[in-house]
Amino acid sequence: MIPQANPGAGYRALKAEIDEAVARALASGWYVLGQEGRAFEAEFAAWLGLPHAIGCGNGTDAIALSLRGLGVGPGRSVVTVSHTAVATVAAIEMAGATPLLIDIDPVHYTMDPDALRRALEDPPPGVPPIGAVVVVHLYGQPADLDRIVPLCREHNVAVIEDCAQAHGARLHGRRAGTFGDAATFSFYPTKNLGALGDGGAVAVPDADLAGRIAALRQYGWRKHYISDEIGVNSRLDELQAAILRVKLAHLDACNARRRAIAAAYSVAIEGGPLAAPNIRDGAEPVFHLYVARAAQRDAVQARLKEAGIGTGIHYPVPVHLQPAYAGRIKTGPGGCPQTEAASREILSLPLYPELTDEQVAAVCAGLRGL
């Protein structure tokens, strides 16, 4: 069976470099907020094209820290999509803010700017004032920032880019994460830039905001052992930072490999029951996931399994319909019909840089045989 994801392959591909980096970190005797973490923050910020990056415990914390750093918490709402990993919404509630979930563009599966406009202009009754919008760059595809960012500026709300699935994606030549007030990243093992455990980061253009987020991630300390405000414990450990430094050096090449595999799949899909993903004009996706769509998804998934091809569904139940949130979290005007429709039809195919040419050919053969 060709698995849909295989983080172990990423380790094996870079084993010698990763093992050397881990040994270096272990030998240093300093395991939290040390040299490896500082070096990774500097290297990641330079690669991204922003002056500041702050490591933290995971991508969920990165969103919560960004919101808190921007002063968006209790008494404020945060608009995001229902078609996302539940972590996006969990982070908003961690910051004490109120999520307001809106629909997606059915072509690219990212935030629908028209739905955002309606939510900003006519929020549901009883919803606290909107303080921020978390824009999710889903599946490695940049959202429609050409329309979303001006809308947010017009309504004086902050823009946080959730780049957990979009390390290296570009829109009009600019990397995702460089358009808003803050950008958040997850380094979960299956991500394009994945650690061998949990990890995350916030990247920002503003030095004062960077300093506040850096303090918040460690108990609100600006001076050791003195909390200027209530913070949390969310630190990127030295082992993961060392591993991420190795992987960052290979990220652009790995993303290029993902694009090549995605291109092969899109050719193989033509004429079959699956619809290939669409690429936004001006965008360079990084295909964290290759998400196709089929009206008869379950049947297609079963046939691919028979052919030895693993698949996944990202995501099977929209956040606003999940037991923890249904009836409690409000949706924007018009609800989320496109989100609900997509959740019944989407299917993720195997996609990671370590897929061999033979494995890619096998997946393509399976797609042509549908």
URSUL-V447826 format. One record per pair of residues at least 12 apart in sequence whose C-alpha atoms are under 10 Angstrom apart, sorted by the first residue. I is the first residue (numbers start at 1). J is the second residue. Records with the same first field share a line. If there is no record, write none. Layout:
# URSUL-V447826
I=J ; J
This chain:
# URSUL-V447826
1=304 ; 305 ; 306 ; 307 ; 308 ; 309 ; 310 ; 359
2=305 ; 307 ; 308 ; 309 ; 310 ; 311 ; 349 ; 350 ; 351 ; 355 ; 359 ; 360 ; 362 ; 363
3=308 ; 309 ; 310 ; 311 ; 312 ; 349 ; 350 ; 351 ; 352 ; 355
4=289 ; 290 ; 309 ; 310 ; 311 ; 312 ; 313 ; 348 ; 349 ; 350 ; 351 ; 352
5=189 ; 190 ; 191 ; 289 ; 310 ; 311 ; 312 ; 348 ; 349 ; 350 ; 351 ; 352 ; 354 ; 355
6=189 ; 190 ; 350 ; 351 ; 352 ; 353 ; 354 ; 355
7=188 ; 189 ; 190 ; 191 ; 192 ; 194 ; 195 ; 196 ; 352 ; 354
8=189 ; 190 ; 196 ; 354
9=352 ; 353 ; 354 ; 355
10=189 ; 190 ; 192 ; 193 ; 194 ; 195 ; 196 ; 247 ; 254 ; 352 ; 353 ; 354 ; 355
11=189 ; 194 ; 195 ; 196 ; 243 ; 247 ; 354
12=354
13=353 ; 354
14=243 ; 246 ; 247 ; 250
17=242 ; 243 ; 245 ; 246 ; 247
18=196 ; 239 ; 240 ; 242 ; 243 ; 244 ; 245 ; 246 ; 247
19=242 ; 243 ; 246
20=242 ; 243 ; 246
21=36 ; 238 ; 239 ; 240 ; 241 ; 242 ; 243 ; 244 ; 245 ; 246
22=238 ; 239 ; 240 ; 241 ; 242 ; 243
23=239 ; 242
24=36 ; 238 ; 239 ; 242
25=237 ; 238 ; 239 ; 240 ; 241 ; 242 ; 243
26=238 ; 239 ; 242
28=238
29=238
30=237 ; 238 ; 239
31=236 ; 237 ; 238 ; 239 ; 240 ; 241
32=235 ; 236 ; 237 ; 238 ; 239 ; 241
33=55 ; 56 ; 218 ; 235 ; 236 ; 237 ; 238 ; 241
34=236 ; 237 ; 238 ; 241
35=238 ; 241 ; 242
36=236 ; 237 ; 238 ; 239 ; 240 ; 241 ; 242 ; 243 ; 244 ; 245
37=54 ; 55 ; 56 ; 235 ; 236 ; 237 ; 238 ; 239 ; 240 ; 241 ; 242 ; 244 ; 245
38=53 ; 54 ; 55 ; 236 ; 238 ; 241
39=241 ; 242 ; 245
40=53 ; 54 ; 55 ; 236 ; 238 ; 240 ; 241 ; 242 ; 243 ; 244 ; 245 ; 246 ; 248
41=53 ; 54 ; 55 ; 201 ; 202 ; 203 ; 236 ; 241 ; 244 ; 245
42=54
43=245 ; 248 ; 249
44=201 ; 203 ; 244 ; 245 ; 248 ; 249
45=201 ; 202 ; 203 ; 204 ; 205
47=168 ; 175 ; 248 ; 249 ; 252
48=167 ; 168 ; 174 ; 175 ; 176 ; 177 ; 178 ; 203
49=174 ; 175 ; 177 ; 178 ; 203 ; 204 ; 205
50=175 ; 177 ; 178 ; 183 ; 203 ; 204 ; 205 ; 206
51=203 ; 204 ; 205 ; 206 ; 207 ; 210
52=202 ; 203 ; 204 ; 205 ; 206 ; 207 ; 209 ; 210 ; 211
53=182 ; 183 ; 184 ; 201 ; 202 ; 203 ; 204 ; 205 ; 210 ; 213 ; 214
54=184 ; 200 ; 201 ; 202 ; 203 ; 204 ; 210 ; 211 ; 213 ; 214 ; 215 ; 217 ; 235 ; 236
55=184 ; 185 ; 186 ; 199 ; 200 ; 201 ; 202 ; 203 ; 213 ; 214 ; 217 ; 234 ; 235 ; 236 ; 237 ; 241
56=185 ; 186 ; 187 ; 198 ; 199 ; 200 ; 201 ; 202 ; 213 ; 214 ; 217 ; 218 ; 233 ; 234 ; 235 ; 236 ; 237
57=186 ; 187 ; 197 ; 198 ; 199 ; 200 ; 201 ; 217 ; 233 ; 234 ; 235 ; 236 ; 237 ; 240
58=164 ; 184 ; 185 ; 186 ; 187 ; 188 ; 197 ; 198 ; 199 ; 200 ; 201 ; 202 ; 234 ; 235 ; 236
59=87 ; 88 ; 91 ; 162 ; 163 ; 164 ; 184 ; 185 ; 186 ; 187 ; 188 ; 198 ; 199 ; 200 ; 201 ; 202
60=85 ; 86 ; 87 ; 88 ; 89 ; 90 ; 91 ; 92 ; 94 ; 162 ; 164 ; 184 ; 185 ; 186 ; 199 ; 200 ; 201
61=87 ; 88 ; 90 ; 91 ; 92 ; 94 ; 95 ; 184 ; 185 ; 186 ; 199 ; 200 ; 201 ; 202 ; 217 ; 232 ; 233 ; 234 ; 235
62=88 ; 91 ; 162 ; 164 ; 182 ; 183 ; 184 ; 185 ; 186 ; 199 ; 200 ; 201 ; 202 ; 203 ; 213 ; 217 ; 234
63=87 ; 88 ; 89 ; 90 ; 91 ; 92 ; 94 ; 95 ; 134 ; 160 ; 161 ; 162 ; 164 ; 182 ; 183 ; 184 ; 185 ; 186 ; 200 ; 201 ; 202
64=88 ; 89 ; 90 ; 91 ; 92 ; 93 ; 94 ; 95 ; 96 ; 97 ; 184 ; 213
65=91 ; 92 ; 94 ; 95 ; 184 ; 201 ; 202 ; 212 ; 213 ; 214 ; 215 ; 216 ; 217 ; 231 ; 232 ; 234
66=91 ; 92 ; 95 ; 160 ; 161 ; 181 ; 182 ; 183 ; 184 ; 201 ; 202 ; 203 ; 204 ; 209 ; 210 ; 212 ; 213 ; 216
67=91 ; 92 ; 94 ; 95 ; 96 ; 97 ; 131 ; 132 ; 133 ; 134 ; 158 ; 159 ; 160 ; 182 ; 213
68=92 ; 94 ; 95 ; 96 ; 97 ; 212 ; 213 ; 216 ; 231
69=95 ; 182 ; 208 ; 209 ; 210 ; 211 ; 212 ; 213 ; 214 ; 215 ; 216
70=131 ; 132 ; 158 ; 159 ; 160 ; 181 ; 182 ; 209 ; 212 ; 213
71=95 ; 131 ; 132 ; 158
72=92 ; 95 ; 96 ; 97 ; 98 ; 130 ; 131 ; 132 ; 157 ; 158
73=92 ; 93 ; 94 ; 95 ; 96 ; 97 ; 98 ; 131 ; 132
74=92 ; 93 ; 94 ; 95 ; 96 ; 97 ; 98 ; 128
75=96 ; 97 ; 98 ; 127 ; 128 ; 129 ; 130 ; 131
76=96 ; 97 ; 98 ; 99 ; 127 ; 128 ; 129 ; 130 ; 131 ; 132
77=92 ; 93 ; 96 ; 97 ; 98 ; 99 ; 100 ; 123 ; 127 ; 128 ; 129 ; 130 ; 131 ; 132 ; 133
78=92 ; 93 ; 97 ; 98 ; 99 ; 100 ; 101 ; 127 ; 128 ; 129 ; 130 ; 131 ; 132 ; 133 ; 134 ; 157 ; 158 ; 159 ; 160
79=92 ; 98 ; 99 ; 100 ; 101 ; 102 ; 111 ; 116 ; 119 ; 120 ; 123 ; 130 ; 131 ; 132 ; 133 ; 134 ; 135 ; 157 ; 159 ; 331 ; 332
80=92 ; 99 ; 100 ; 101 ; 102 ; 103 ; 104 ; 110 ; 111 ; 116 ; 132 ; 133 ; 134 ; 135 ; 136 ; 160 ; 162 ; 331 ; 332
81=99 ; 100 ; 101 ; 102 ; 103 ; 104 ; 109 ; 110 ; 111 ; 112 ; 115 ; 116 ; 133 ; 134 ; 135 ; 136 ; 318 ; 319 ; 320 ; 331 ; 332 ; 336 ; 339
82=99 ; 100 ; 101 ; 102 ; 103 ; 104 ; 110 ; 111 ; 315 ; 317 ; 318 ; 319 ; 320 ; 321 ; 331 ; 335 ; 336 ; 339 ; 340
83=101 ; 102 ; 103 ; 104 ; 109 ; 110 ; 111 ; 136 ; 138 ; 314 ; 315 ; 316 ; 317 ; 318 ; 319 ; 320 ; 336 ; 338 ; 339 ; 340 ; 342 ; 343
84=104 ; 109 ; 110 ; 111 ; 136 ; 137 ; 138 ; 139 ; 314 ; 315 ; 317 ; 318 ; 319 ; 339
85=136 ; 138 ; 164 ; 314 ; 315 ; 317 ; 318 ; 319
86=315 ; 317 ; 318 ; 319 ; 320 ; 322 ; 325
87=319
88=134 ; 135 ; 136 ; 162 ; 164 ; 319
89=101 ; 134 ; 319 ; 320 ; 325 ; 329
90=319 ; 325
92=132 ; 134
97=128 ; 130 ; 131 ; 132
98=127 ; 128 ; 129 ; 130 ; 131 ; 329 ; 330
99=127 ; 128 ; 130 ; 132 ; 133 ; 134 ; 325 ; 328 ; 329 ; 330 ; 331
100=119 ; 123 ; 124 ; 127 ; 128 ; 130 ; 133 ; 320 ; 329 ; 330 ; 331 ; 332
101=115 ; 116 ; 119 ; 318 ; 319 ; 320 ; 329 ; 330 ; 331 ; 332 ; 333 ; 335 ; 336
102=114 ; 115 ; 116 ; 118 ; 119 ; 320 ; 330 ; 331 ; 332 ; 333 ; 334 ; 335 ; 336 ; 337 ; 338 ; 339
103=115 ; 116 ; 331 ; 332 ; 333 ; 334 ; 335 ; 336 ; 337 ; 338 ; 339 ; 340
104=116 ; 143 ; 336 ; 337 ; 338 ; 339 ; 340 ; 342
105=143 ; 144 ; 338 ; 339
106=337 ; 338 ; 339 ; 341 ; 342
107=277 ; 278 ; 279 ; 280 ; 338 ; 342
108=137 ; 138 ; 139 ; 141 ; 142 ; 143 ; 144 ; 277 ; 278 ; 279 ; 280
109=136 ; 137 ; 138 ; 139 ; 141 ; 143 ; 277 ; 278 ; 291 ; 338 ; 339 ; 342
110=135 ; 136 ; 137 ; 138 ; 139 ; 141 ; 142 ; 143 ; 144 ; 339
111=134 ; 135 ; 136 ; 137 ; 138 ; 142 ; 143 ; 144 ; 145 ; 148 ; 339
112=143 ; 144 ; 147 ; 148 ; 338
113=143 ; 144 ; 145 ; 146 ; 147 ; 148 ; 149 ; 151
114=147 ; 148 ; 151
115=332 ; 333 ; 334 ; 335 ; 336
116=133 ; 147 ; 148 ; 151 ; 152 ; 332 ; 333
117=147 ; 148 ; 151 ; 152 ; 155 ; 332 ; 333
118=332 ; 333 ; 334
119=331 ; 332 ; 333 ; 334
120=133 ; 151 ; 152 ; 154 ; 155 ; 157 ; 332 ; 333
121=155 ; 333
122=332 ; 333
123=330 ; 331 ; 332 ; 333
124=330 ; 331 ; 332 ; 333
125=330
126=330
127=329 ; 330
129=157
130=155 ; 156 ; 157 ; 158
131=152 ; 155 ; 156 ; 157 ; 158 ; 159
132=152 ; 155 ; 156 ; 157 ; 158 ; 159 ; 160 ; 181
133=148 ; 149 ; 152 ; 157 ; 158 ; 159 ; 160 ; 161 ; 162 ; 180
134=158 ; 159 ; 160 ; 161 ; 162 ; 180 ; 182 ; 183 ; 184
135=148 ; 149 ; 159 ; 160 ; 161 ; 162 ; 163 ; 177 ; 180 ; 183
136=160 ; 161 ; 162 ; 163 ; 164 ; 165 ; 166 ; 184
137=161 ; 162 ; 163 ; 164 ; 165 ; 166 ; 167 ; 169 ; 176 ; 177 ; 285
138=162 ; 163 ; 164 ; 165 ; 166 ; 285 ; 287 ; 288 ; 289 ; 314
139=163 ; 164 ; 165 ; 166 ; 277 ; 285 ; 286 ; 287 ; 288 ; 289 ; 290 ; 291 ; 314 ; 348
140=163 ; 164 ; 165 ; 166 ; 167 ; 168 ; 169 ; 170 ; 176 ; 191 ; 192 ; 255 ; 284 ; 285 ; 286 ; 287 ; 288 ; 289 ; 290
141=163 ; 165 ; 166 ; 169 ; 170 ; 171 ; 176 ; 277 ; 278 ; 279 ; 280 ; 283 ; 284 ; 285 ; 286 ; 287 ; 288 ; 289
142=161 ; 162 ; 163 ; 165 ; 166 ; 168 ; 169 ; 170 ; 171 ; 175 ; 176 ; 177 ; 279 ; 280 ; 282 ; 283 ; 284 ; 285 ; 286
143=161 ; 162 ; 171 ; 176 ; 280 ; 283
144=171 ; 280 ; 281 ; 283
145=159 ; 161 ; 171 ; 176 ; 179 ; 180
146=171 ; 172 ; 179
148=180
149=179 ; 180 ; 181
152=180
153=180
157=181
158=180 ; 181 ; 182
159=179 ; 180 ; 181 ; 182 ; 183
160=177 ; 178 ; 179 ; 180 ; 181 ; 182 ; 183 ; 184 ; 202 ; 203 ; 204
161=176 ; 177 ; 178 ; 179 ; 180 ; 181 ; 182 ; 183 ; 184 ; 185 ; 202 ; 203
162=176 ; 177 ; 182 ; 183 ; 184 ; 185 ; 186 ; 202
163=176 ; 177 ; 183 ; 184 ; 185 ; 186 ; 201 ; 202
164=183 ; 184 ; 185 ; 186 ; 187 ; 188 ; 191 ; 192 ; 193 ; 200 ; 201 ; 288
165=185 ; 186 ; 187 ; 188 ; 190 ; 191 ; 192 ; 193 ; 285 ; 286 ; 287 ; 288 ; 289
166=185 ; 186 ; 191 ; 192 ; 193 ; 255 ; 285 ; 286 ; 287 ; 288 ; 289
167=184 ; 185 ; 186 ; 187 ; 191 ; 192 ; 193 ; 194 ; 248 ; 251 ; 252 ; 255 ; 285 ; 286 ; 287 ; 288
168=192 ; 193 ; 251 ; 252 ; 255 ; 284 ; 285 ; 286
169=252 ; 255 ; 283 ; 284 ; 285 ; 286 ; 287 ; 288
170=282 ; 283 ; 284 ; 285 ; 286
171=280 ; 281 ; 282 ; 283 ; 284 ; 285
172=281 ; 282 ; 283 ; 284
173=282 ; 283 ; 284
174=282 ; 283 ; 284
175=283 ; 284
176=283 ; 284 ; 285
177=202 ; 203 ; 204
178=203 ; 204 ; 205
179=204 ; 205
180=203 ; 204 ; 205
181=203 ; 204 ; 205 ; 206 ; 209
182=202 ; 203 ; 204 ; 205 ; 206 ; 209 ; 210
183=201 ; 202 ; 203 ; 204 ; 205
184=200 ; 201 ; 202 ; 203 ; 204
185=199 ; 200 ; 201 ; 202 ; 203
186=198 ; 199 ; 200 ; 201 ; 202
187=199 ; 200 ; 201 ; 236 ; 240 ; 241 ; 244
188=200
190=288 ; 289 ; 352
191=288 ; 289 ; 352
192=247 ; 248 ; 251 ; 252 ; 254 ; 255 ; 258 ; 286 ; 287 ; 288 ; 289 ; 352 ; 353
193=244 ; 245 ; 247 ; 248 ; 249 ; 250 ; 251 ; 252 ; 254 ; 255 ; 288
194=240 ; 243 ; 244 ; 247 ; 248 ; 251
195=239 ; 240 ; 241 ; 242 ; 243 ; 244 ; 245 ; 246 ; 247
196=239 ; 240 ; 241 ; 243 ; 244
197=237 ; 239 ; 240 ; 243
198=236 ; 237 ; 240
199=234 ; 235 ; 236 ; 237 ; 240 ; 241 ; 244
200=234 ; 235 ; 236 ; 240 ; 241
201=235 ; 236
202=214
212=229 ; 231
213=231
214=231 ; 234 ; 235
215=227 ; 228 ; 229 ; 230 ; 231 ; 232 ; 233
216=228 ; 229 ; 230 ; 231 ; 232 ; 233 ; 234
217=230 ; 231 ; 232 ; 233 ; 234 ; 235 ; 236
218=230 ; 231 ; 232 ; 233 ; 234 ; 235
219=231 ; 232 ; 233 ; 234
220=232 ; 233
251=353
252=286
253=353
254=286 ; 352 ; 353 ; 354
255=285 ; 286 ; 287 ; 288 ; 352 ; 353
256=285 ; 286 ; 287 ; 353
257=286 ; 287 ; 351 ; 352 ; 353 ; 354 ; 355
258=285 ; 286 ; 287 ; 288 ; 289 ; 290 ; 351 ; 352 ; 353 ; 354 ; 355
259=284 ; 285 ; 286 ; 287 ; 288 ; 290 ; 351 ; 352 ; 353
260=287 ; 353
261=287 ; 290 ; 350 ; 351 ; 352 ; 353 ; 355 ; 356 ; 357 ; 360 ; 361 ; 364
262=276 ; 277 ; 286 ; 287 ; 289 ; 290 ; 291 ; 349 ; 350 ; 351 ; 352 ; 360
263=276 ; 290
264=360 ; 361 ; 363 ; 364
265=290 ; 292 ; 349 ; 350 ; 351 ; 360 ; 361 ; 363 ; 364 ; 365 ; 367 ; 368
266=278 ; 290 ; 292 ; 364 ; 367
267=364 ; 367 ; 368
268=361 ; 363 ; 364 ; 365 ; 366 ; 367 ; 368 ; 369
269=292 ; 364 ; 365 ; 366 ; 367 ; 368 ; 369 ; 370
270=367 ; 368
271=367 ; 368 ; 370
272=294 ; 367 ; 368 ; 369 ; 370
273=292 ; 293 ; 294 ; 295 ; 296 ; 297 ; 300 ; 367 ; 368 ; 370
274=291 ; 292 ; 293 ; 294 ; 295 ; 296 ; 297 ; 300 ; 345 ; 346 ; 347 ; 367 ; 370
275=291 ; 292 ; 293 ; 294 ; 295 ; 345 ; 346 ; 347
276=290 ; 291 ; 292 ; 293 ; 294
277=290 ; 291 ; 292 ; 293 ; 346
278=291 ; 292
287=351 ; 352
288=351 ; 352
289=312 ; 314 ; 347 ; 348 ; 349 ; 350 ; 351 ; 352
290=311 ; 346 ; 347 ; 348 ; 349 ; 350 ; 351 ; 352
291=311 ; 312 ; 313 ; 314 ; 345 ; 346 ; 347 ; 348 ; 349 ; 350 ; 351
292=313 ; 345 ; 346 ; 347 ; 348 ; 349
293=342 ; 343 ; 344 ; 345 ; 346 ; 347 ; 348
294=342 ; 344 ; 345 ; 346 ; 347
295=341 ; 342 ; 344 ; 345 ; 346
296=344 ; 345 ; 346
297=313 ; 344 ; 345 ; 346 ; 347
298=344 ; 345 ; 346 ; 347
299=370
300=347 ; 367 ; 370
301=313 ; 347 ; 348 ; 349 ; 370
303=366 ; 367 ; 369 ; 370
304=349 ; 363 ; 366 ; 367 ; 369 ; 370
305=366
306=366
307=362 ; 363 ; 365 ; 366 ; 367 ; 369 ; 370
308=362 ; 363 ; 366
309=349 ; 350 ; 359 ; 362 ; 363 ; 364 ; 366 ; 367
310=348 ; 349 ; 350 ; 363
311=347 ; 348 ; 349 ; 350 ; 351
312=346 ; 347 ; 348 ; 349 ; 350
313=343 ; 344 ; 345 ; 346 ; 347 ; 348 ; 349
314=342 ; 343 ; 346 ; 347 ; 348
315=339 ; 342 ; 343 ; 344 ; 346 ; 347 ; 348
316=340 ; 342 ; 343 ; 344 ; 345 ; 346 ; 347
317=339 ; 340 ; 342 ; 343 ; 344
318=336 ; 339 ; 340 ; 341 ; 342 ; 343 ; 344
319=339 ; 340
320=335 ; 336 ; 339 ; 340
321=340
349=363 ; 367
350=363
